[in-house]
């Protein structure tokens, strides 16, 4: 009877060990599946993040290229505007020069007219061309010159 109890006890222990071994294998298998599914879930997020990062990098490169091109175009426009502004200034200088020449020519014309009238008047009175017959004629010419060109003063 004791031996049969010991044999029975050994059988139950072996049976329990086998059950424990089966449960241990099931637990290991379940933990492996859990780990695999967690890693897979994390990998999906990491993969999505990686793809987003690649897209962001590509868009950043495109933005940088676009900004560089815009800066070059802006620089070219500024150069064109500076050149245009310089050309306008030169035109203004030429216009000012032309006005100055025109003003000088008008002064010369009026002076020549006054001189011509004075010489005609002196020829009409019979005085020689280079000789002043009347002081009023030379005074009239000086007055006409001063009226035409106020900046010149006779001493």
C-alpha positions in Angstrom: 0.0 0.0 0.0 2.8 2.4 0.8 4.5 1.6 -2.4 1.4 2.0 -4.4 0.9 5.4 -2.7 4.5 6.4 -3.6 3.9 5.2 -7.2 0.7 7.1 -7.4 2.4 10.2 -5.9 5.2 9.9 -8.5 2.7 9.6 -11.3 0.8 12.7 -10.1 4.1 14.6 -9.8 5.1 13.6 -13.3 1.6 14.6 -14.5 1.9 18.0 -12.7 5.4 18.5 -14.1 4.1 17.8 -17.6 1.1 20.1 -17.1 3.5 22.8 -15.8 5.8 22.3 -18.7 2.8 22.6 -21.1 1.6 25.8 -19.3 5.2 27.1 -19.3 5.5 26.6 -23.1 2.0 28.2 -23.6 3.1 31.2 -21.4 6.4 31.5 -23.4 4.4 31.2 -26.7 1.9 33.8 -25.5 4.6 36.2 -24.4 6.4 35.8 -27.7 3.2 36.6 -29.6 2.6 39.6 -27.3 6.2 40.8 -27.9 5.9 40.3 -31.6 2.6 42.2 -31.9 3.9 45.1 -29.7 7.1 45.3 -31.8 5.0 45.2 -35.0 2.7 47.9 -33.7 5.7 50.1 -32.7 7.4 49.4 -36.1 4.3 50.6 -37.9 4.5 53.9 -36.0 8.3 54.1 -36.5 7.9 53.3 -40.2 5.2 56.0 -40.5 7.4 58.5 -38.7 10.4 57.6 -40.9 8.3 58.2 -44.0 7.0 61.5 -42.7 10.6 62.5 -41.9 11.7 61.6 -45.4 8.8 63.7 -46.8 9.7 66.6 -44.6 13.3 66.4 -45.6 12.4 66.4 -49.3 10.0 69.4 -48.9 12.7 71.2 -46.9 15.1 70.7 -49.7 12.5 72.0 -52.2 11.8 75.0 -50.0 15.5 75.7 -49.8 15.9 75.5 -53.5 12.9 77.7 -54.0 14.1 80.3 -51.5 17.6 80.3 -53.2 16.0 80.9 -56.6 13.8 83.6 -55.2 16.8 85.3 -53.6 18.7 85.2 -57.0 15.7 86.6 -58.8 15.2 89.3 -56.2 18.9 90.2 -56.6 18.5 90.4 -60.4 15.4 92.6 -60.0 17.3 94.9 -57.6 20.2 95.2 -60.1 17.8 96.0 -62.9 16.1 98.7 -60.8 19.4 100.2 -59.9 20.5 100.2 -63.5 17.2 101.8 -64.5 17.5 104.4 -61.7 21.0 105.2 -62.9 19.8 105.6 -66.5 17.0 108.0 -65.3 19.5 110.0 -63.4 21.7 110.3 -66.5 18.7 111.4 -68.5 18.0 114.0 -65.9 21.6 115.2 -66.1 21.4 115.3 -69.9 18.1 117.3 -69.7 19.6 119.7 -67.2 22.7 120.1 -69.4 20.4 120.7 -72.4 18.5 123.4 -70.5 21.7 125.1 -69.4 23.0 125.1 -73.0 19.6 126.4 -74.2 19.7 129.2 -71.6 23.2 130.1 -72.6 22.3 130.2 -76.2 19.3 132.5 -75.5 21.6 134.8 -73.6 24.1 134.8 -76.5 21.2 135.4 -79.0 19.8 138.3 -77.1 23.3 139.8 -76.6 24.0 139.5 -80.3 20.6 141.1 -81.0 21.5 144.0 -78.7 24.9 144.3 -80.3 23.5 144.2 -83.8 20.9 146.9 -82.9 23.7 149.0 -81.4 25.9 148.6 -84.5 22.9 149.4 -86.8 22.2 152.5 -84.7 25.9 153.6 -84.8 26.0 153.0 -88.6 22.9 155.1 -88.9 24.5 158.0 -87.0 27.7 157.6 -89.1 30.1 156.6 -86.4 32.8 153.9 -87.1 31.9 150.4 -86.1 34.4 149.9 -83.3 34.1 153.4 -81.8 31.4 154.2 -79.3 29.7 157.3 -80.4 27.2 157.5 -77.6 27.6 156.3 -74.1 23.9 155.6 -73.9 24.2 152.9 -76.6 26.9 151.0 -74.6 24.9 151.5 -71.4 21.8 150.1 -73.2 23.8 147.0 -74.2 25.0 146.5 -70.7 21.5 147.0 -69.3 20.2 144.4 -71.9 22.9 142.0 -70.9 22.2 142.4 -67.2 18.5 141.9 -67.8 19.1 138.7 -69.8 21.6 137.2 -67.5 21.1 138.5 -63.9 24.0 136.5 -62.6 26.6 138.5 -64.6 27.3 141.9 -63.0 29.2 144.6 -64.8 31.9 146.4 -62.8 
